[in-house]
C-alpha cells in the first residue's frame, strides 16, 4: 500500500440520505446535513427519490465516487 492508497482510505465514506436528481446529476441529501454530488458508474433508477446508504470515496473536489448504493 502506498501513500495514495492511505489517502483513499482516509476519504472513504458511508452515508445515508435521500438520492435525488439535480439536473443531469444525482446528489445525496445527507441525513447529517449537506449535499454530496455523486459520480456513479450507472444510475440506480430504483433508488431515486428514496432513502439510501452509499459507500465510496470523497474526492478532493467534494464529489463522491460511489462504489455501492443500497436501500437505507
N, CA, C and O atoms as a Tripos MOL2 file, in Angstrom:
@<TRIPOS>MOLECULE
protein
  288   287    72     0     0
PROTEIN
NO_CHARGES

@<TRIPOS>ATOM
      1 N           0.8450   -1.1720    0.0000 N.3       1 UNK1
      2 CA          0.0000    0.0000    0.0000 C.3       1 UNK1
      3 C           0.8920    1.2380    0.0000 C.2       1 UNK1
      4 O           1.7900    1.3590    0.8340 O.2       1 UNK1
      5 N           0.6460    2.1600   -0.9360 N.am      2 UNK2
      6 CA          1.4550    3.3760   -0.9800 C.3       2 UNK2
      7 C           0.6720    4.5520   -0.3820 C.2       2 UNK2
      8 O          -0.4390    4.3790    0.1210 O.2       2 UNK2
      9 N           1.2580    5.7280   -0.4430 N.am      3 UNK3
     10 CA          0.6480    6.9060    0.1830 C.3       3 UNK3
     11 C          -0.7110    7.2380   -0.4210 C.2       3 UNK3
     12 O          -1.6110    7.6700    0.2980 O.2       3 UNK3
     13 N          -0.8780    7.0430   -1.7410 N.am      4 UNK4
     14 CA         -2.1680    7.3440   -2.3570 C.3       4 UNK4
     15 C          -3.2440    6.3890   -1.8590 C.2       4 UNK4
     16 O          -4.3990    6.7890   -1.7140 O.2       4 UNK4
     17 N          -2.8870    5.1260   -1.5920 N.am      5 UNK5
     18 CA         -3.8420    4.1760   -1.0250 C.3       5 UNK5
     19 C          -4.2450    4.6030    0.3840 C.2       5 UNK5
     20 O          -5.4160    4.5090    0.7500 O.2       5 UNK5
     21 N          -3.2810    5.0710    1.1750 N.am      6 UNK6
     22 CA         -3.5780    5.5530    2.5230 C.3       6 UNK6
     23 C          -4.5340    6.7370    2.4700 C.2       6 UNK6
     24 O          -5.4710    6.8160    3.2650 O.2       6 UNK6
     25 N          -4.3050    7.6520    1.5400 N.am      7 UNK7
     26 CA         -5.1590    8.8270    1.4140 C.3       7 UNK7
     27 C          -6.5750    8.4200    1.0300 C.2       7 UNK7
     28 O          -7.5380    8.9850    1.5480 O.2       7 UNK7
     29 N          -6.7180    7.4440    0.1250 N.am      8 UNK8
     30 CA         -8.0470    6.9760   -0.2770 C.3       8 UNK8
     31 C          -8.7730    6.3610    0.9100 C.2       8 UNK8
     32 O          -9.9780    6.5610    1.0610 O.2       8 UNK8
     33 N          -8.0750    5.6280    1.7450 N.am      9 UNK9
     34 CA         -8.6920    5.0320    2.9370 C.3       9 UNK9
     35 C          -9.2020    6.1190    3.8730 C.2       9 UNK9
     36 O         -10.2560    5.9620    4.4900 O.2       9 UNK9
     37 N          -8.4670    7.2150    3.9840 N.am     10 UNK10
     38 CA         -8.8790    8.3120    4.8550 C.3      10 UNK10
     39 C         -10.1280    9.0110    4.3410 C.2      10 UNK10
     40 O         -10.8420    9.6340    5.1260 O.2      10 UNK10
     41 N         -10.4120    8.9260    3.0500 N.am     11 UNK11
     42 CA        -11.5470    9.6240    2.4430 C.3      11 UNK11
     43 C         -12.7550    8.7220    2.2290 C.2      11 UNK11
     44 O         -13.7530    9.1730    1.6660 O.2      11 UNK11
     45 N         -12.7010    7.4740    2.6540 N.am     12 UNK12
     46 CA        -13.8260    6.5610    2.4640 C.3      12 UNK12
     47 C         -15.0180    7.0360    3.2900 C.2      12 UNK12
     48 O         -14.8640    7.4690    4.4320 O.2      12 UNK12
     49 N         -16.2020    6.9500    2.6990 N.am     13 UNK13
     50 CA        -17.4020    7.3690    3.4120 C.3      13 UNK13
     51 C         -18.4860    6.3090    3.3090 C.2      13 UNK13
     52 O         -18.4890    5.4830    2.3960 O.2      13 UNK13
     53 N         -19.3890    6.3500    4.2480 N.am     14 UNK14
     54 CA        -20.6030    5.5440    4.2520 C.3      14 UNK14
     55 C         -21.6720    6.4730    4.8110 C.2      14 UNK14
     56 O         -21.6810    6.7660    6.0070 O.2      14 UNK14
     57 N         -22.5680    6.9340    3.9540 N.am     15 UNK15
     58 CA        -23.5450    7.9590    4.3370 C.3      15 UNK15
     59 C         -24.9500    7.5510    3.9290 C.2      15 UNK15
     60 O         -25.1420    6.8520    2.9340 O.2      15 UNK15
     61 N         -25.9310    7.9960    4.7060 N.am     16 UNK16
     62 CA        -27.3440    7.7850    4.3870 C.3      16 UNK16
     63 C         -27.9810    9.1150    4.0380 C.2      16 UNK16
     64 O         -27.5570   10.1700    4.5100 O.2      16 UNK16
     65 N         -29.0180    9.0450    3.1930 N.am     17 UNK17
     66 CA        -29.7520   10.2440    2.8390 C.3      17 UNK17
     67 C         -30.7070    9.9680    1.7030 C.2      17 UNK17
     68 O         -30.9580    8.8150    1.3520 O.2      17 UNK17
     69 N         -31.2410   11.0360    1.1280 N.am     18 UNK18
     70 CA        -32.1950   10.9480    0.0320 C.3      18 UNK18
     71 C         -31.4540   11.1250   -1.2900 C.2      18 UNK18
     72 O         -30.7560   12.1190   -1.4860 O.2      18 UNK18
     73 N         -31.6050   10.1630   -2.1930 N.am     19 UNK19
     74 CA        -30.9760   10.2230   -3.5160 C.3      19 UNK19
     75 C         -31.9030   10.9850   -4.4510 C.2      19 UNK19
     76 O         -33.0270   10.5480   -4.6980 O.2      19 UNK19
     77 N         -31.4470   12.1210   -4.9750 N.am     20 UNK20
     78 CA        -32.2880   12.9590   -5.8270 C.3      20 UNK20
     79 C         -31.5280   13.4090   -7.0700 C.2      20 UNK20
     80 O         -30.2980   13.4540   -7.0930 O.2      20 UNK20
     81 N         -32.2990   13.7370   -8.0970 N.am     21 UNK21
     82 CA        -31.7220   14.2990   -9.3200 C.3      21 UNK21
     83 C         -31.5220   15.7960   -9.1300 C.2      21 UNK21
     84 O         -32.3430   16.4770   -8.5140 O.2      21 UNK21
     85 N         -30.4190   16.2920   -9.6690 N.am     22 UNK22
     86 CA        -30.1250   17.7200   -9.6960 C.3      22 UNK22
     87 C         -29.6870   18.0200  -11.1180 C.2      22 UNK22
     88 O         -28.5010   17.9670  -11.4400 O.2      22 UNK22
     89 N         -30.6580   18.3360  -11.9640 N.am     23 UNK23
     90 CA        -30.3720   18.4610  -13.3890 C.3      23 UNK23
     91 C         -30.0310   17.0970  -13.9440 C.2      23 UNK23
     92 O         -30.8020   16.1510  -13.7830 O.2      23 UNK23
     93 N         -28.8820   16.9820  -14.5990 N.am     24 UNK24
     94 CA        -28.4490   15.7000  -15.1650 C.3      24 UNK24
     95 C         -27.6900   14.8550  -14.1480 C.2      24 UNK24
     96 O         -27.3840   13.6920  -14.4130 O.2      24 UNK24
     97 N         -27.3860   15.4290  -12.9910 N.am     25 UNK25
     98 CA        -26.5830   14.7260  -11.9800 C.3      25 UNK25
     99 C         -27.4660   14.1350  -10.8870 C.2      25 UNK25
    100 O         -28.6450   14.4680  -10.7660 O.2      25 UNK25
    101 N         -26.8680   13.2540  -10.0990 N.am     26 UNK26
    102 CA        -27.5200   12.7360   -8.9010 C.3      26 UNK26
    103 C         -26.7590   13.2460   -7.6880 C.2      26 UNK26
    104 O         -25.5300   13.3230   -7.6960 O.2      26 UNK26
    105 N         -27.5050   13.5930   -6.6460 N.am     27 UNK27
    106 CA        -26.9000   14.0420   -5.4020 C.3      27 UNK27
    107 C         -27.5190   13.2800   -4.2420 C.2      27 UNK27
    108 O         -28.6220   12.7420   -4.3410 O.2      27 UNK27
    109 N         -26.7810   13.2470   -3.1430 N.am     28 UNK28
    110 CA        -27.2840   12.6670   -1.9070 C.3      28 UNK28
    111 C         -27.5270   13.8070   -0.9330 C.2      28 UNK28
    112 O         -26.5960   14.5130   -0.5450 O.2      28 UNK28
    113 N         -28.7960   13.9830   -0.5370 N.am     29 UNK29
    114 CA        -29.1220   14.9250    0.5350 C.3      29 UNK29
    115 C         -28.9190   14.1700    1.8340 C.2      29 UNK29
    116 O         -29.7560   13.3630    2.2380 O.2      29 UNK29
    117 N         -27.8080   14.4390    2.4760 N.am     30 UNK30
    118 CA        -27.3550   13.6630    3.6320 C.3      30 UNK30
    119 C         -28.2650   13.8310    4.8390 C.2      30 UNK30
    120 O         -28.7520   14.9260    5.1180 O.2      30 UNK30
    121 N         -28.4890   12.7220    5.5560 N.am     31 UNK31
    122 CA        -29.2280   12.7800    6.8160 C.3      31 UNK31
    123 C         -28.5150   13.6870    7.8080 C.2      31 UNK31
    124 O         -29.1610   14.3480    8.6200 O.2      31 UNK31
    125 N         -27.1900   13.7230    7.7470 N.am     32 UNK32
    126 CA        -26.3810   14.5330    8.6610 C.3      32 UNK32
    127 C         -26.3410   16.0070    8.2520 C.2      32 UNK32
    128 O         -25.7440   16.8290    8.9480 O.2      32 UNK32
    129 N         -26.9720   16.3410    7.1290 N.am     33 UNK33
    130 CA        -26.9640   17.7060    6.6260 C.3      33 UNK33
    131 C         -25.9700   17.8710    5.4940 C.2      33 UNK33
    132 O         -24.9120   17.2420    5.4900 O.2      33 UNK33
    133 N         -26.3030   18.6990    4.5540 N.am     34 UNK34
    134 CA        -25.4330   18.9310    3.4110 C.3      34 UNK34
    135 C         -25.7710   18.0180    2.2490 C.2      34 UNK34
    136 O         -26.6550   17.1650    2.3320 O.2      34 UNK34
    137 N         -25.0470   18.2220    1.1730 N.am     35 UNK35
    138 CA        -25.2990   17.5040   -0.0780 C.3      35 UNK35
    139 C         -23.9790   17.0200   -0.6460 C.2      35 UNK35
    140 O         -22.9810   17.7400   -0.6290 O.2      35 UNK35
    141 N         -23.9810   15.7910   -1.1520 N.am     36 UNK36
    142 CA        -22.8360   15.2610   -1.8930 C.3      36 UNK36
    143 C         -23.2410   15.0930   -3.3480 C.2      36 UNK36
    144 O         -24.2720   14.4860   -3.6370 O.2      36 UNK36
    145 N         -22.4390   15.6270   -4.2730 N.am     37 UNK37
    146 CA        -22.6200   15.3610   -5.7010 C.3      37 UNK37
    147 C         -21.9780   14.0080   -5.9690 C.2      37 UNK37
    148 O         -20.8550   13.7530   -5.5320 O.2      37 UNK37
    149 N         -22.6920   13.1350   -6.6900 N.am     38 UNK38
    150 CA        -22.2580   11.7530   -6.8460 C.3      38 UNK38
    151 C         -21.7450   11.4590   -8.2450 C.2      38 UNK38
    152 O         -22.2920   11.9380   -9.2380 O.2      38 UNK38
    153 N         -20.6910   10.6650   -8.3060 N.am     39 UNK39
    154 CA        -20.1440   10.1430   -9.5560 C.3      39 UNK39
    155 C         -20.4520    8.6480   -9.5410 C.2      39 UNK39
    156 O         -19.8030    7.8750   -8.8360 O.2      39 UNK39
    157 N         -21.4540    8.2530  -10.3300 N.am     40 UNK40
    158 CA        -21.9280    6.8690  -10.3400 C.3      40 UNK40
    159 C         -21.6180    6.2020  -11.6670 C.2      40 UNK40
    160 O         -21.7960    6.8200  -12.7170 O.2      40 UNK40
    161 N         -21.1530    4.9410  -11.6490 N.am     41 UNK41
    162 CA        -20.9050    4.2260  -12.9010 C.3      41 UNK41
    163 C         -22.1990    3.9230  -13.6530 C.2      41 UNK41
    164 O         -22.1970    3.8380  -14.8810 O.2      41 UNK41
    165 N         -23.3070    3.7600  -12.9190 N.am     42 UNK42
    166 CA        -24.6220    3.5800  -13.5460 C.3      42 UNK42
    167 C         -25.6570    4.2150  -12.6290 C.2      42 UNK42
    168 O         -25.4380    4.3310  -11.4230 O.2      42 UNK42
    169 N         -26.7750    4.6210  -13.1980 N.am     43 UNK43
    170 CA        -27.8160    5.2920  -12.4210 C.3      43 UNK43
    171 C         -28.7380    4.2470  -11.7990 C.2      43 UNK43
    172 O         -29.3650    3.4720  -12.5210 O.2      43 UNK43
    173 N         -28.8260    4.2170  -10.4730 N.am     44 UNK44
    174 CA        -29.7080    3.2600   -9.7980 C.3      44 UNK44
    175 C         -31.1460    3.7860   -9.7780 C.2      44 UNK44
    176 O         -31.6130    4.2740   -8.7490 O.2      44 UNK44
    177 N         -31.8520    3.6890  -10.9220 N.am     45 UNK45
    178 CA        -33.1690    4.3150  -11.0620 C.3      45 UNK45
    179 C         -34.1670    3.8520  -10.0060 C.2      45 UNK45
    180 O         -35.0600    4.6150   -9.6390 O.2      45 UNK45
    181 N         -34.0410    2.6360   -9.5130 N.am     46 UNK46
    182 CA        -34.9610    2.1390   -8.4860 C.3      46 UNK46
    183 C         -34.7860    2.8630   -7.1550 C.2      46 UNK46
    184 O         -35.6740    2.8050   -6.3040 O.2      46 UNK46
    185 N         -33.6600    3.5400   -6.9610 N.am     47 UNK47
    186 CA        -33.3730    4.1930   -5.6840 C.3      47 UNK47
    187 C         -33.5740    5.7060   -5.7090 C.2      47 UNK47
    188 O         -33.4830    6.3510   -4.6640 O.2      47 UNK47
    189 N         -33.8490    6.2940   -6.8920 N.am     48 UNK48
    190 CA        -34.0140    7.7440   -6.9870 C.3      48 UNK48
    191 C         -35.2700    8.1570   -6.2180 C.2      48 UNK48
    192 O         -36.3090    7.5020   -6.3030 O.2      48 UNK48
    193 N         -35.1580    9.2490   -5.4700 N.am     49 UNK49
    194 CA        -36.2220    9.7840   -4.6150 C.3      49 UNK49
    195 C         -36.5120    8.8860   -3.4170 C.2      49 UNK49
    196 O         -37.6100    8.9230   -2.8620 O.2      49 UNK49
    197 N         -35.5280    8.0780   -3.0180 N.am     50 UNK50
    198 CA        -35.6770    7.2010   -1.8570 C.3      50 UNK50
    199 C         -34.4710    7.3630   -0.9470 C.2      50 UNK50
    200 O         -33.4190    7.8460   -1.3680 O.2      50 UNK50
    201 N         -34.6380    6.9490    0.3190 N.am     51 UNK51
    202 CA        -33.5150    6.9500    1.2630 C.3      51 UNK51
    203 C         -32.5920    5.7980    0.9270 C.2      51 UNK51
    204 O         -33.0270    4.6600    0.7490 O.2      51 UNK51
    205 N         -31.3010    6.1140    0.8420 N.am     52 UNK52
    206 CA        -30.2870    5.1130    0.5060 C.3      52 UNK52
    207 C         -29.0840    5.2650    1.4230 C.2      52 UNK52
    208 O         -28.9420    6.2600    2.1340 O.2      52 UNK52
    209 N         -28.2300    4.2650    1.3880 N.am     53 UNK53
    210 CA        -26.9120    4.3250    2.0320 C.3      53 UNK53
    211 C         -25.9010    4.1470    0.9060 C.2      53 UNK53
    212 O         -25.9680    3.1830    0.1430 O.2      53 UNK53
    213 N         -24.9630    5.0900    0.8100 N.am     54 UNK54
    214 CA        -23.9180    4.9740   -0.2040 C.3      54 UNK54
    215 C         -22.5780    4.7180    0.4670 C.2      54 UNK54
    216 O         -22.3350    5.1460    1.5950 O.2      54 UNK54
    217 N         -21.7190    4.0150   -0.2490 N.am     55 UNK55
    218 CA        -20.3270    3.8520    0.1490 C.3      55 UNK55
    219 C         -19.4810    4.3310   -1.0130 C.2      55 UNK55
    220 O         -19.8520    4.1630   -2.1750 O.2      55 UNK55
    221 N         -18.3480    4.9250   -0.6970 N.am     56 UNK56
    222 CA        -17.4800    5.4100   -1.7560 C.3      56 UNK56
    223 C         -16.3150    6.2010   -1.2060 C.2      56 UNK56
    224 O         -15.9520    6.0880   -0.0350 O.2      56 UNK56
    225 N         -15.7360    7.0100   -2.0890 N.am     57 UNK57
    226 CA        -14.5560    7.8070   -1.7500 C.3      57 UNK57
    227 C         -14.8710    9.2770   -2.0010 C.2      57 UNK57
    228 O         -15.3290    9.6490   -3.0820 O.2      57 UNK57
    229 N         -14.6200   10.1080   -0.9870 N.am     58 UNK58
    230 CA        -14.7940   11.5480   -1.1100 C.3      58 UNK58
    231 C         -13.5770   12.1210   -1.8280 C.2      58 UNK58
    232 O         -12.4560   12.0370   -1.3260 O.2      58 UNK58
    233 N         -13.8040   12.7020   -3.0040 N.am     59 UNK59
    234 CA        -12.7190   13.2490   -3.8160 C.3      59 UNK59
    235 C         -12.3710   14.6660   -3.3490 C.2      59 UNK59
    236 O         -13.1250   15.2890   -2.6020 O.2      59 UNK59
    237 N         -11.2290   15.1570   -3.7960 N.am     60 UNK60
    238 CA        -10.7370   16.4750   -3.3890 C.3      60 UNK60
    239 C         -11.7030   17.5980   -3.7760 C.2      60 UNK60
    240 O         -11.7730   18.6160   -3.0880 O.2      60 UNK60
    241 N         -12.4510   17.4180   -4.8740 N.am     61 UNK61
    242 CA        -13.3800   18.4590   -5.3210 C.3      61 UNK61
    243 C         -14.7340   18.3840   -4.6150 C.2      61 UNK61
    244 O         -15.6440   19.1410   -4.9500 O.2      61 UNK61
    245 N         -14.8770   17.4790   -3.6400 N.am     62 UNK62
    246 CA        -16.1170   17.3620   -2.8820 C.3      62 UNK62
    247 C         -17.1130   16.3710   -3.4410 C.2      62 UNK62
    248 O         -18.1250   16.0820   -2.8030 O.2      62 UNK62
    249 N         -16.8420   15.8510   -4.6140 N.am     63 UNK63
    250 CA        -17.7290   14.8610   -5.2220 C.3      63 UNK63
    251 C         -17.3930   13.4960   -4.6520 C.2      63 UNK63
    252 O         -16.2730   13.2660   -4.1980 O.2      63 UNK63
    253 N         -18.3680   12.5810   -4.6750 N.am     64 UNK64
    254 CA        -18.1580   11.2320   -4.1590 C.3      64 UNK64
    255 C         -18.1530   10.2370   -5.3130 C.2      64 UNK64
    256 O         -19.1150   10.1650   -6.0780 O.2      64 UNK64
    257 N         -17.0730    9.4700   -5.4420 N.am     65 UNK65
    258 CA        -17.0330    8.3550   -6.3800 C.3      65 UNK65
    259 C         -17.6960    7.1850   -5.6660 C.2      65 UNK65
    260 O         -17.1390    6.6150   -4.7270 O.2      65 UNK65
    261 N         -18.8980    6.8370   -6.1250 N.am     66 UNK66
    262 CA        -19.7310    5.8530   -5.4380 C.3      66 UNK66
    263 C         -19.3240    4.4440   -5.8290 C.2      66 UNK66
    264 O         -19.1460    4.1310   -7.0060 O.2      66 UNK66
    265 N         -19.1790    3.5990   -4.8090 N.am     67 UNK67
    266 CA        -18.8670    2.1830   -5.0250 C.3      67 UNK67
    267 C         -20.0770    1.3020   -4.7800 C.2      67 UNK67
    268 O         -20.1390    0.1840   -5.2910 O.2      67 UNK67
    269 N         -21.0440    1.7860   -4.0030 N.am     68 UNK68
    270 CA        -22.2300    0.9900   -3.7190 C.3      68 UNK68
    271 C         -23.3950    1.8510   -3.2770 C.2      68 UNK68
    272 O         -23.2160    2.8650   -2.6020 O.2      68 UNK68
    273 N         -24.6130    1.4270   -3.6710 N.am     69 UNK69
    274 CA        -25.8560    2.0840   -3.2700 C.3      69 UNK69
    275 C         -26.8120    0.9930   -2.8150 C.2      69 UNK69
    276 O         -26.9970   -0.0090   -3.5050 O.2      69 UNK69
    277 N         -27.4220    1.1920   -1.6450 N.am     70 UNK70
    278 CA        -28.3760    0.2160   -1.1180 C.3      70 UNK70
    279 C         -29.4930    0.9620   -0.3980 C.2      70 UNK70
    280 O         -29.2900    2.0860    0.0630 O.2      70 UNK70
    281 N         -30.6690    0.3470   -0.2960 N.am     71 UNK71
    282 CA        -31.7450    0.9800    0.4770 C.3      71 UNK71
    283 C         -31.2960    1.2080    1.9170 C.2      71 UNK71
    284 O         -30.5650    0.3960    2.4850 O.2      71 UNK71
    285 N         -31.7360    2.3120    2.4960 N.am     72 UNK72
    286 CA        -31.3580    2.6120    3.8960 C.3      72 UNK72
    287 C         -32.4220    2.1050    4.8450 C.2      72 UNK72
    288 O         -32.2900    2.2600    6.0590 O.2      72 UNK72
@<TRIPOS>BOND
     1     1     2 1
     2     2     3 1
     3     3     4 2
     4     3     5 am
     5     5     6 1
     6     6     7 1
     7     7     8 2
     8     7     9 am
     9     9    10 1
    10    10    11 1
    11    11    12 2
    12    11    13 am
    13    13    14 1
    14    14    15 1
    15    15    16 2
    16    15    17 am
    17    17    18 1
    18    18    19 1
    19    19    20 2
    20    19    21 am
    21    21    22 1
    22    22    23 1
    23    23    24 2
    24    23    25 am
    25    25    26 1
    26    26    27 1
    27    27    28 2
    28    27    29 am
    29    29    30 1
    30    30    31 1
    31    31    32 2
    32    31    33 am
    33    33    34 1
    34    34    35 1
    35    35    36 2
    36    35    37 am
    37    37    38 1
    38    38    39 1
    39    39    40 2
    40    39    41 am
    41    41    42 1
    42    42    43 1
    43    43    44 2
    44    43    45 am
    45    45    46 1
    46    46    47 1
    47    47    48 2
    48    47    49 am
    49    49    50 1
    50    50    51 1
    51    51    52 2
    52    51    53 am
    53    53    54 1
    54    54    55 1
    55    55    56 2
    56    55    57 am
    57    57    58 1
    58    58    59 1
    59    59    60 2
    60    59    61 am
    61    61    62 1
    62    62    63 1
    63    63    64 2
    64    63    65 am
    65    65    66 1
    66    66    67 1
    67    67    68 2
    68    67    69 am
    69    69    70 1
    70    70    71 1
    71    71    72 2
    72    71    73 am
    73    73    74 1
    74    74    75 1
    75    75    76 2
    76    75    77 am
    77    77    78 1
    78    78    79 1
    79    79    80 2
    80    79    81 am
    81    81    82 1
    82    82    83 1
    83    83    84 2
    84    83    85 am
    85    85    86 1
    86    86    87 1
    87    87    88 2
    88    87    89 am
    89    89    90 1
    90    90    91 1
    91    91    92 2
    92    91    93 am
    93    93    94 1
    94    94    95 1
    95    95    96 2
    96    95    97 am
    97    97    98 1
    98    98    99 1
    99    99   100 2
   100    99   101 am
   101   101   102 1
   102   102   103 1
   103   103   104 2
   104   103   105 am
   105   105   106 1
   106   106   107 1
   107   107   108 2
   108   107   109 am
   109   109   110 1
   110   110   111 1
   111   111   112 2
   112   111   113 am
   113   113   114 1
   114   114   115 1
   115   115   116 2
   116   115   117 am
   117   117   118 1
   118   118   119 1
   119   119   120 2
   120   119   121 am
   121   121   122 1
   122   122   123 1
   123   123   124 2
   124   123   125 am
   125   125   126 1
   126   126   127 1
   127   127   128 2
   128   127   129 am
   129   129   130 1
   130   130   131 1
   131   131   132 2
   132   131   133 am
   133   133   134 1
   134   134   135 1
   135   135   136 2
   136   135   137 am
   137   137   138 1
   138   138   139 1
   139   139   140 2
   140   139   141 am
   141   141   142 1
   142   142   143 1
   143   143   144 2
   144   143   145 am
   145   145   146 1
   146   146   147 1
   147   147   148 2
   148   147   149 am
   149   149   150 1
   150   150   151 1
   151   151   152 2
   152   151   153 am
   153   153   154 1
   154   154   155 1
   155   155   156 2
   156   155   157 am
   157   157   158 1
   158   158   159 1
   159   159   160 2
   160   159   161 am
   161   161   162 1
   162   162   163 1
   163   163   164 2
   164   163   165 am
   165   165   166 1
   166   166   167 1
   167   167   168 2
   168   167   169 am
   169   169   170 1
   170   170   171 1
   171   171   172 2
   172   171   173 am
   173   173   174 1
   174   174   175 1
   175   175   176 2
   176   175   177 am
   177   177   178 1
   178   178   179 1
   179   179   180 2
   180   179   181 am
   181   181   182 1
   182   182   183 1
   183   183   184 2
   184   183   185 am
   185   185   186 1
   186   186   187 1
   187   187   188 2
   188   187   189 am
   189   189   190 1
   190   190   191 1
   191   191   192 2
   192   191   193 am
   193   193   194 1
   194   194   195 1
   195   195   196 2
   196   195   197 am
   197   197   198 1
   198   198   199 1
   199   199   200 2
   200   199   201 am
   201   201   202 1
   202   202   203 1
   203   203   204 2
   204   203   205 am
   205   205   206 1
   206   206   207 1
   207   207   208 2
   208   207   209 am
   209   209   210 1
   210   210   211 1
   211   211   212 2
   212   211   213 am
   213   213   214 1
   214   214   215 1
   215   215   216 2
   216   215   217 am
   217   217   218 1
   218   218   219 1
   219   219   220 2
   220   219   221 am
   221   221   222 1
   222   222   223 1
   223   223   224 2
   224   223   225 am
   225   225   226 1
   226   226   227 1
   227   227   228 2
   228   227   229 am
   229   229   230 1
   230   230   231 1
   231   231   232 2
   232   231   233 am
   233   233   234 1
   234   234   235 1
   235   235   236 2
   236   235   237 am
   237   237   238 1
   238   238   239 1
   239   239   240 2
   240   239   241 am
   241   241   242 1
   242   242   243 1
   243   243   244 2
   244   243   245 am
   245   245   246 1
   246   246   247 1
   247   247   248 2
   248   247   249 am
   249   249   250 1
   250   250   251 1
   251   251   252 2
   252   251   253 am
   253   253   254 1
   254   254   255 1
   255   255   256 2
   256   255   257 am
   257   257   258 1
   258   258   259 1
   259   259   260 2
   260   259   261 am
   261   261   262 1
   262   262   263 1
   263   263   264 2
   264   263   265 am
   265   265   266 1
   266   266   267 1
   267   267   268 2
   268   267   269 am
   269   269   270 1
   270   270   271 1
   271   271   272 2
   272   271   273 am
   273   273   274 1
   274   274   275 1
   275   275   276 2
   276   275   277 am
   277   277   278 1
   278   278   279 1
   279   279   280 2
   280   279   281 am
   281   281   282 1
   282   282   283 1
   283   283   284 2
   284   283   285 am
   285   285   286 1
   286   286   287 1
   287   287   288 2
@<TRIPOS>SUBSTRUCTURE
     1 UNK1         2 RESIDUE 1 A UNK
     2 UNK2         6 RESIDUE 1 A UNK
     3 UNK3        10 RESIDUE 1 A UNK
     4 UNK4        14 RESIDUE 1 A UNK
     5 UNK5        18 RESIDUE 1 A UNK
     6 UNK6        22 RESIDUE 1 A UNK
     7 UNK7        26 RESIDUE 1 A UNK
     8 UNK8        30 RESIDUE 1 A UNK
     9 UNK9        34 RESIDUE 1 A UNK
    10 UNK10       38 RESIDUE 1 A UNK
    11 UNK11       42 RESIDUE 1 A UNK
    12 UNK12       46 RESIDUE 1 A UNK
    13 UNK13       50 RESIDUE 1 A UNK
    14 UNK14       54 RESIDUE 1 A UNK
    15 UNK15       58 RESIDUE 1 A UNK
    16 UNK16       62 RESIDUE 1 A UNK
    17 UNK17       66 RESIDUE 1 A UNK
    18 UNK18       70 RESIDUE 1 A UNK
    19 UNK19       74 RESIDUE 1 A UNK
    20 UNK20       78 RESIDUE 1 A UNK
    21 UNK21       82 RESIDUE 1 A UNK
    22 UNK22       86 RESIDUE 1 A UNK
    23 UNK23       90 RESIDUE 1 A UNK
    24 UNK24       94 RESIDUE 1 A UNK
    25 UNK25       98 RESIDUE 1 A UNK
    26 UNK26      102 RESIDUE 1 A UNK
    27 UNK27      106 RESIDUE 1 A UNK
    28 UNK28      110 RESIDUE 1 A UNK
    29 UNK29      114 RESIDUE 1 A UNK
    30 UNK30      118 RESIDUE 1 A UNK
    31 UNK31      122 RESIDUE 1 A UNK
    32 UNK32      126 RESIDUE 1 A UNK
    33 UNK33      130 RESIDUE 1 A UNK
    34 UNK34      134 RESIDUE 1 A UNK
    35 UNK35      138 RESIDUE 1 A UNK
    36 UNK36      142 RESIDUE 1 A UNK
    37 UNK37      146 RESIDUE 1 A UNK
    38 UNK38      150 RESIDUE 1 A UNK
    39 UNK39      154 RESIDUE 1 A UNK
    40 UNK40      158 RESIDUE 1 A UNK
    41 UNK41      162 RESIDUE 1 A UNK
    42 UNK42      166 RESIDUE 1 A UNK
    43 UNK43      170 RESIDUE 1 A UNK
    44 UNK44      174 RESIDUE 1 A UNK
    45 UNK45      178 RESIDUE 1 A UNK
    46 UNK46      182 RESIDUE 1 A UNK
    47 UNK47      186 RESIDUE 1 A UNK
    48 UNK48      190 RESIDUE 1 A UNK
    49 UNK49      194 RESIDUE 1 A UNK
    50 UNK50      198 RESIDUE 1 A UNK
    51 UNK51      202 RESIDUE 1 A UNK
    52 UNK52      206 RESIDUE 1 A UNK
    53 UNK53      210 RESIDUE 1 A UNK
    54 UNK54      214 RESIDUE 1 A UNK
    55 UNK55      218 RESIDUE 1 A UNK
    56 UNK56      222 RESIDUE 1 A UNK
    57 UNK57      226 RESIDUE 1 A UNK
    58 UNK58      230 RESIDUE 1 A UNK
    59 UNK59      234 RESIDUE 1 A UNK
    60 UNK60      238 RESIDUE 1 A UNK
    61 UNK61      242 RESIDUE 1 A UNK
    62 UNK62      246 RESIDUE 1 A UNK
    63 UNK63      250 RESIDUE 1 A UNK
    64 UNK64      254 RESIDUE 1 A UNK
    65 UNK65      258 RESIDUE 1 A UNK
    66 UNK66      262 RESIDUE 1 A UNK
    67 UNK67      266 RESIDUE 1 A UNK
    68 UNK68      270 RESIDUE 1 A UNK
    69 UNK69      274 RESIDUE 1 A UNK
    70 UNK70      278 RESIDUE 1 A UNK
    71 UNK71      282 RESIDUE 1 A UNK
    72 UNK72      286 RESIDUE 1 A UNK
